[in-house]
Amino acid sequence: MHTWYEKAVFYHMYPLGMTGAPKRNDSPETVHRFNELDQWIPHIRELGCTAIYIGPLFESTSHGYDTRDFKIVDRRLGDNDDFIHFVSLCHESGIRVVVDGVFNHTGREFFAFRDIQEKKWDSPYKDWYKGVRFDWGSPMGDPFAYEAWHGIADLPALNVRNPEVKSFLFDIIRFWITEFHIDGIRLDCANVLDFSFMEEMRSFTEPLKKDFWLMGEVIHGEYSRWVNPKMLHSVTNYALHKSLYSGCNDHNFFEIAHNVRRLEPLGRDLYTFVDNHDEDRIASKLNIKEHLFPVHVLLFTLPGIPSVYYGSEWAVPGKRTSSCDDMLRPAIHPAEFHDLEVPLTGRIRQLARIHRDHPAFHRGDYKELLLTNRQYAFSRSGSGETIITAVNNDENSCSLSIPVEGPYTEACELLSGALFPVENGRLAVTLNAADGKIFLLSEKPVQPEDTDLDGQNDK
């Protein structure tokens, strides 16, 4: 029996950006923008997503990762009751909710840091942060020095090895589970968090809620150091993310296939994506816009837990600058959904439904079947089914003869419902330029699914 997260399709929400909230949290008033976020839930469900990663959420000074208070929803978004209501609406719609856990650092307005500013060496919190010393000053004018994430003085680094800090943060997690009923945590900066802290977090959360999911933000490194039975369930698959867009841009499917092979079998547990709140949007990264479709075919059928970043379903563009991420995090109002609709939107609906409905994509085995610079075919097998994905990133159509193992006689192309014969252990198909197809193999003729252009069943 698969856990909810093994078969999930995620939708990634950056609430401060998508609601157009002020960049600075300077007003004492609470603005209830969760009323707007609630309106996204039917769209997310209709898109085919079964889980949401939303964050940052908690009271902060600017971008959300400079936390002031871990127990209060950011007043630019609403209050705790608003978030409780949001989670309940998600759960009623069969959607799980995962939040950002920013445990590596705080903002300078966090109570413990302010106490050190006031009491200096007499503060009981002087050991809550890394590298605090009173024989030196900080770049911000404090009469003490401290370590900060990436040297950014606004983000003083917590000492999570301190038992008091650890106890405080675990109490926060318990509060989030009991108060908001969340289903998991995405650990910000997991690549620099202390390993023993994450191990204890896993032991702490497992008894609190069944199938509570811990996913870490990790960019570089050997992912198995984080993803194992003692630590995290998943991490962000930046290796696949990079190869997906550069493999298409460079007409080099070998790069993608190499990363998939390298990460097997761990890849099935990894959180996969083509863009997020820190990366240029995939619609701006791809040199050929038509590659948006095959890139998403790969996202939903390669090993991993796929995620769609808000706006990607409408091919929203956006590139960061050296000083600003705003273009990656645009305000989009629910009233705009219909006007934003593009052909890719319906395709993603289809792909999400196919991923959701076929267990071979959840923890199924991966096998490479055909590989050139511009064509790539592979199978996923599990739970009594085998599915073949074939993609083409060439500017021209191509004909492929894909090897098929087993007593299969026919294949149903799941995006179109078309039937293809399997003859002499080969599946012969033609792919258009920048195309992708997904084939469910059968030992006997199968009825094609009744599917409309938007990927919704007519039944």
N, C-alpha and C positions, 0 to 999 in steps of 0.2 A: 504494500500500500504506500503510495507516494505521499510525502508531506505536501502541504499547500504550496510551499515555496519551490519545491522541485518542479512543479507543473505551472508555476505562475507566469503571467505576462505582466510586467510592471509598467506603470505610467509615472514619470518623474515630474514632480511639481516644485517649482521655486516660487513660493507664495508671495514674497515681497516684490519680486519682479512682475509676476503675472497679474497682480492686482494694481500695479502702479503706485505702490506705497511710497511715502517720502524716503529719501536716502538716509536721512538722519532721524533718530527717534528723540526729538526735542520737545514735543508737545506732551503735556500731562494727560491729555484726553485719549480715551480708547475709541478707536474707529473700527466698526464691525464689518471688516472686509471679508470675513468668513461667509457672510451672506452671499457674496459673489462666488467664493470658492465652492460652496455647496452646489452651485449650478453646473459645475464641471462634472459632477459625479455621473449623471445620465450619459453625458458624452463619453466619458472614460469607459463606462460599462458597454455602451453601444459600439465603441471601438474594439472591444474584445479583451480589454485589460482586466486582470483579476486581483491586482495589488497596486498600491500607490506607495511610492517613496516621496515624502514631502518634508521639506526643510530648507533652511533652518526655520524654527518656529518660535523659539523662546526669547524672552525679553533681552534685547541687545541694543547697542548704540548705533550701529550703521548697517553693515551688510548681513548681519545675522549670526556671524561666527565669532563676534566679540560679545559673548554672553554676559548679561547683567544678573539674570535670575533664571535658574533652571526650572523653577516651579510655576512660572507665570508665562502665559502665551504673550508674544510680542504685541504691545498695545496698538501697533500700526495695523495688526490683523484682526484683533478682537480680544476676547477674554477666554478663560478656561472653559466656561460653559459653551462658548461657540465651538471650541475644538472638540469637546465631548460630543456635541451634536453632530459635527462633521464626521467623526469616527462612527457614530451610530448609524448615520445615513450610508456610509460606505459599507458597513457590515450588513445592513439590510439589503444592499445591492450585491452582496457576495464578494466584496472587495476588501482585502486586508490592507492594513496601514502600518507603514514603517517610517520612523522619524529619524532626524539627524541627532546623533549623540556627539556633541562637541566637548570631548573630555580631555583633549590634549592641552587646551589653553582656555583662558577666559578673556573678557574685556577688562579694561582698567577700572571700570565702574563696578565690578563685582565686589561683594562686601568684604571678602578676605583681602583683596589687594588694597582696598581703601583703608582697611584697618592697619595695614603695614605702613601706608602713607602717613597715617595719623600718629601711630604709636612707635613706629620704627622697630628697633630691636626688642621693645617690650610687647610687641604684638604676638598673641598666641598663634597667629597664622603665618609667621615669618618663614616657617618650614613648609608651607603649602605650595610654594613655588620653587622652581629650579634656580640654583645659582644665586640666591639672595645674599648680598654682602653689603655691608655698611661703610666700607672704606672706599667706595666708588659711587659715582652718580650715574643716572640713566640718561639716554638721549632726550627724554621727555622732561628732564629737570628734577626728577625724584632724587632724594638724598640717599639712594641705595641703587645698586645694580641688580639685574635679574636676567635670566635667559628668556628669550621670546621665540615663538615659532618663526622660522626663516629670518630671524633677526628683526621682525616687525614689532616695534616696541608697543603697539596697541594690543598685541596678543601675547601677554605674559604666559609662560609655559607652566602648567601645573606639575607638581611632583606626585605622580600617581603611585609611587612606591611608598609614600607616606600613608600609614594605616588610617589616619584621620581623613585624608583626602579620599582614599579608597572607600571608606565607610560612608562618607558624604555622597559620593557619586553612586554607590550602590543603592543608597536610600532614594536618590533621584530616580533611578530605574524602577524601583519598587513603586514609587509614587506615580510614575508615568503609566505603569501597567494597571495599577488599581484605580487611578483617577481617570485616565483617558482610554484604557483598554487597548493599547497599541499591540501590534503583533510582531514587532521587531525593531531593531536599531541599526542604522547605518553609522558606523564609527568613523567620524571625520579624522583624517590624518592617522589612520591605523598603521601606516608604514613607519611612524616614529613613536607609536605608543609602546610602553613596556610590555613585553610578552607575558610576564607573570600576571600583570594586571588583566590582560585579556583572558588568560586561562581561568583566573578567579571569577571573572565576569561570566564566562560560560557556565561554570559550576554554580554560580549564584542564580542565574536566570532560568536554568533548565527546570528546577522545581517550581518556579513561580508561575509559569504558563507553558502548557504543552505546545511544542513546535514553535517556540519563540525563536526568531531568526536573528542571527548576528552577522552582519555584512560589513566588511572593512574597506575603506578607501586606500588602495595600494596601487601605486603607479609602476614602480620598478621592483625587481627582486624575484626570488623563487617563491611563487604563490603558495606552495605546499608548506612553507614556514608558518603561514597564517591559517590556511584552510586544512584542518585536521580535527579528529574527534575531541581533542582537548582545548581547542581554541575557537576559531570562527567557522561558521558554516560556509561562508563565501567571501570573495573580495571582488573588486572591480577589475574586469579583464581589459586593462589598458593595452596589453600586447595585441589582442585581437582587434581592439578598436583602431589602433594605428594601422594594422595590416589591412583592415577592410577598406579604408579610404585610399591608402597609398597603393594597395594591390590593384585597385581599379584605375587610379590615376596613372599608374606606371604600366598598365597592362601586364601585371605580374601576379597571377593567381598562385604562383609558387610561394610567394611570401605569406599569403593567407594559409595555404595548406601546411606550410612548415610550422606556423604557430599552433595550428590545430593539433598536428601530430605531437608537437613538443609538450602540449598541455594535457594530452590524454593520459589517464581517464579523469584527471582533475577538472578538465574543462566543463564537464556536465554540471558542476557545482558553482561555476563562476557567473557573476553578474555581467551580462554582455550589453553593449550599447554602441550606437554610432555617433551620438553627441550627448553632452550634458551641460550643466550650468557653468563649467569651467573651460569648456572646449568650444572652438569655433563650430558653428552649426554645420551639419553634414551637407546641407544644400549649398553652403559657401565653400566647403572643402573640396567637393568633387569638381574636376575640370569639365566633365561631361555630365550635364544635369540628368540625362536619361539613365545614368548609372544609379540614380536614387532607388529605382525599383530592384535591380539585382542585388544591391547592397542590403536592402531590407529582406529580400529572400534569404540571403545568407544569415542575417541577424536572427531570423526566426527558425531556421532549420539546422544551423550548426550547433554543436554542443554548447550549452549554457542556458542561463535564465534571462530571456530578452527583456529589454526596457526601451520604451519610447519616451523621449524628452518632449515636454509640452511644446506644441508648435511644429514638431517635426512631421506630424501627420499631414500638415498643410505645406510642407516644404518651405517653412519660414527660414529666410537667410539670416546670417549674423556673424560678424567677426569682431573679436576683442581688439582693443588697442593696448599700447604699453601701459596705459593708466586707467582703463575703463573696461568693465565687463557688461555694460548696460545692453549692448546689442545682442548679447547672448541670452538676456533675461527680459524680453519685452513684455509690456502690458498687453494682454489680450482679454477682451471682455466676452462673456458668453454670447452676447448679441451678435458677435462677429462670426460665430462658428460657421453658419451656412455660407456666408460670403467668402470664407477662406477655403472652402472645399475645392480640392483638385483631384485629378485621377488617382494620385498616390494615396489619398485618404481611403478610398474604397479598397485599394490593394492591401493596405495595412490591416483593414478590417478582415479581409480574407485571410491574410497570413496569421493574424492573431487567433482567429477561429480555428484554422488548421493546426496551429501549435497547441492550442488548448484541447482540441478534440482527439489528438493522436498521441498516445502515450509513448510511442517510439521517440518523440522529441523531448520527453521529460528526462529519462535516464537511459535512453537507448544507446546501443553501441554505434560507434562511428567507423566507417570504412571508406577509404579513398578509392574511387573507381576509375577516374579519368582526370588527367591534369595536363594542361598546356598553359602557356602564358595567358591565353585569352578564354579558355574554356575549363570548366571544373565540374566534376560530378562526384557525388558521394552518397552513401546510404546511411540511414539510421535504422537500427533494428532493435525491437524490444516489445514485450507484452504481446507476442504473437503476430506482429506486423513488421513489414519492411517497406521503407519509403526512400525513394531516390530523388535527390535534388540535382538539377543541372542548371548552370548559369553560363552566360556568354557576355563578355565585356567588350567584344569587338564592335566596330562600326558597321560590320556586315553580318548577314545571317550565316549560320553554320549548320552542317549536318553531323550528328554524332552517332556513334554506335557504342553504346554503354554496356559493359559486361554485367550479366545478372547471374547470381548463383542461386540455385534452388529450383524447385519444380514450378516456377511461375510461367503462366501463359499469357497474362494480360496485365496492363497497367492503366489505372485511371488517373489522369492528370487533374489534380485537386483544385487548381485555380480555374480551370475551364470546364471540367467535367468530361473532356474528350477521352476516348479510349484508344489505347495503343497496343498492338500485339507484341509479345515477347517471343522471339523465334531463334532457335538454336543458341539459347543462352545470351541473346543480345537484345537490347532495347534501342531501336532506331528512331531518332527524333531530330526535328529541325528547330533551331532556336533563332528567333529574330535578333537583330542588333540590340544590345543592351537588354537582354531578356533573361527570364528564369522560369523554370517549370518544376513542379513537384509531383512525383508519381507514386501512387500507392499500388504495390504489386499484389497480384492475386493468382491463385492456382486455378481459378475458374472465372468465367466472365462475371463482372461486377456491374451494378447499376450506377451510372454517373450521378453525382450529387446534383440536385436541382438548385442552381446557384444563379443569382442575378448579377448585374454588373458591379454592385457594391459589395458583393460577397455575402449577402444575407440570404438564408434559405427561404424559398418560397412556400415551403410547407407550412 
